[in-house]
């Protein structure tokens, strides 16, 4: 994830970092250990004020928190880091990479919002269950996935095809790159210890196993 140094906030129990957005502007991402959905805001080029996206719960992520995050990260350069781990005690562990890791793409906030909106449940929370049920439904109905299963493609290759296809469709953006999708996935999966595609991966492995039995 492209980000600055992670800072600890005092307004709310959270950490935050500044990142580059797809349109070239700057944005603020805030992570709370008690909230699955991160708080995200772009920074207005005219007023300099934070503009939370529509999925951000302002009760959990008040404007004051974004303003504090902006002040604490002001002037910090963008850098490449491993994912931030946030626990209930707000302990942030950052292990330096042994070698330089390729930078991930800037966040496509429009695509991110569309995907989060699609899989937000009735309680207003992003749902792993809704996401995986939809991906599995697509996997079982797709002739291309069936061909990939028959060819014995690797499970991660098949799952990446399923997720990428669905995400481009939801975002109504055929030009959404694999790198941009990777950035969105990293953000969706950053707070919760549960794998974003855990159920989908299990289903793909099951389909591959069943295919082997028919040979």
C-alpha positions in Angstrom: 0.0 0.0 0.0 1.3 3.4 -0.9 1.4 5.4 2.4 3.3 7.7 4.7 4.4 6.9 8.2 1.5 5.6 10.3 0.5 8.0 13.1 -1.5 7.4 16.3 -4.6 9.7 16.8 -5.8 11.1 20.1 -9.3 12.2 19.0 -10.3 8.5 18.6 -8.6 5.2 19.3 -7.1 4.8 15.8 -4.1 5.0 13.6 -4.0 6.9 10.3 -1.8 7.4 7.2 -1.9 9.6 4.1 -2.0 8.0 0.7 -2.1 9.1 -3.0 -5.5 8.8 -4.8 -6.2 7.7 -8.3 -6.9 11.3 -9.4 -3.5 12.4 -8.2 -4.7 14.1 -5.0 -4.1 13.1 -1.4 -6.3 11.1 0.9 -6.4 10.1 4.5 -7.2 6.5 5.7 -8.0 5.9 9.4 -8.1 2.4 10.9 -9.9 1.5 14.2 -9.4 -1.9 15.9 -13.2 -2.0 16.8 -14.5 -1.1 13.3 -14.1 -3.3 10.2 -14.6 -0.6 7.6 -11.7 2.0 7.4 -12.5 5.7 7.3 -11.4 7.3 4.1 -11.4 11.0 3.1 -9.9 12.8 0.1 -8.4 16.2 0.7 -10.0 19.2 -1.2 -7.6 20.9 -3.6 -9.4 24.2 -3.0 -10.2 24.4 0.7 -7.7 21.8 2.0 -10.5 20.3 4.0 -11.0 16.5 4.4 -14.0 15.1 2.4 -15.0 11.7 3.8 -16.3 9.2 1.2 -19.9 8.1 1.4 -19.1 4.8 3.1 -17.3 6.4 6.1 -19.3 6.4 9.3 -18.9 9.9 10.7 -19.9 8.8 14.2 -16.9 6.4 14.2 -14.6 8.7 12.1 -15.5 12.3 12.9 -14.1 15.2 10.9 -11.9 16.1 13.9 -10.1 12.8 13.5 -9.3 13.4 9.8 -8.2 17.0 10.6 -5.8 15.6 13.3 -4.5 12.9 10.9 -3.9 15.6 8.3 -1.8 17.7 10.7 0.2 14.7 12.0 1.0 13.4 8.5 1.6 16.9 6.9 4.8 16.9 4.8 5.5 13.2 5.2 6.7 11.6 2.0 4.9 8.6 0.5 6.7 5.3 1.2 6.3 1.6 0.7 5.3 -0.5 3.8 4.0 -3.8 4.7 0.3 -3.9 5.9 -0.4 -2.3 9.2 -1.7 -4.6 11.9 -4.1 -3.0 14.4 -5.1 -4.7 17.6 -7.4 -3.8 20.5 -4.5 -2.2 22.3 -3.6 -0.1 19.3 -0.2 -1.7 19.0 1.2 -1.0 15.5 3.9 -3.5 14.4 5.9 -2.5 11.4 8.5 -5.0 10.2 10.9 -3.6 7.6 11.0 -5.5 4.4 14.3 -7.3 3.6 14.0 -6.1 0.0 12.3 -3.3 -1.8 8.6 -4.2 -2.5 6.9 -2.9 -5.6 4.6 0.0 -4.9 0.9 -0.7 -5.2 -1.4 1.4 -7.4 -3.1 4.5 -6.2 -6.5 3.9 -4.7 -9.3 4.2 -7.2 -11.8 5.6 -4.7 -14.8 5.4 -7.1 -14.3 1.7 -7.7 -13.6 1.1 -3.9 -16.9 2.9 -3.0 -18.9 0.9 -5.5 -17.5 -2.4 -4.2 -18.1 -1.6 -0.6 -21.6 -0.3 -1.4 -22.4 -3.6 -3.2 -21.4 -5.8 -0.2 -22.6 -3.7 2.7 -25.2 -5.5 4.7 -28.4 -4.2 6.4 -26.5 -3.2 9.5 -24.3 -0.9 7.4 -21.1 -3.0 7.7 -19.0 -4.5 4.9 -19.9 -8.2 4.7 -17.4 -10.9 3.9 -20.3 -13.3 3.6 -22.1 -11.2 0.9 -18.9 -10.8 -1.0 -18.0 -14.5 -1.0 -21.5 -15.7 -1.7 -21.6 -13.5 -4.8 -18.2 -14.6 -6.0 -19.0 -18.3 -5.5 -22.3 -17.8 -7.4 -20.4 -16.3 -10.3 -17.8 -19.0 -10.2 -20.4 -21.7 -10.5 -22.2 -20.0 -13.4 -19.2 -18.9 -15.4 -18.2 -21.1 -18.4 -14.7 -19.5 -18.3 -14.3 -20.6 -14.7 -15.4 -24.1 -15.6 -12.8 -24.2 -18.4 -10.1 -23.1 -15.9 -11.2 -25.8 -13.5 -11.1 -28.4 -16.2 -7.6 -27.2 -17.3 -6.4 -27.5 -13.7 -5.4 -23.9 -13.3 -4.0 -22.9 -9.9 -6.6 -22.0 -7.3 -5.2 -18.4 -6.8 -5.3 -17.8 -10.6 -8.9 -18.8 -10.8 -9.9 -16.8 -7.7 -8.1 -13.7 -9.1 -10.0 -14.0 -12.3 -13.4 -14.4 -10.4 -12.7 -11.4 -8.1 -11.3 -9.2 -10.9 -14.2 -9.9 -13.2 -16.8 -9.1 -10.5 -15.0 -6.0 -9.3 -14.7 -4.5 -12.8 -18.4 -5.3 -13.3 -19.5 -3.7 -10.0 -17.3 -0.6 -10.6 -18.6 -0.4 -14.2 -15.0 0.0 -15.3 -13.4 -2.4 -17.7 -10.2 -0.4 -17.5 -9.8 -1.1 -13.8 -6.3 -2.6 -13.6 -5.1 -5.6 -11.7 -2.8 -3.3 -9.7 -5.8 -1.1 -8.7 -7.8 -4.2 -7.8 -4.9 -5.3 -5.6 -4.9 -2.0 -3.8 -8.6 -2.2 -3.2 -8.3 -5.8 -1.9 -5.4 -4.8 0.4 -7.6 -2.0 2.0 -10.7 -4.2 2.4 -8.6 -6.9 4.0 -6.3 -4.7 6.1 -8.1 -4.5 9.5 -9.8 -7.9 9.9 -7.6 -11.0 10.5 -10.0 -13.1 8.4 -9.0 -13.6 4.8 -11.2 -11.5 2.4 -11.6 -14.5 0.0 -11.5 -17.3 2.5 -14.8 -18.9 1.5 -14.2 -18.4 -2.2 -10.8 -19.9 -2.0 -12.2 -23.0 -0.2 -14.9 -23.4 -2.9 -12.4 -23.1 -5.7 -10.2 -25.8 -4.1 -13.3 -28.0 -3.7 -14.2 -27.5 -7.4 -10.6 -28.5 -8.4 -10.7 -31.5 -6.2 -14.0 -32.7 -7.6 -12.7 -32.2 -11.1 -9.7 -34.5 -10.3 -12.0 -37.2 -9.1 -13.8 -37.3 -12.5 -10.6 -37.9 -14.5 
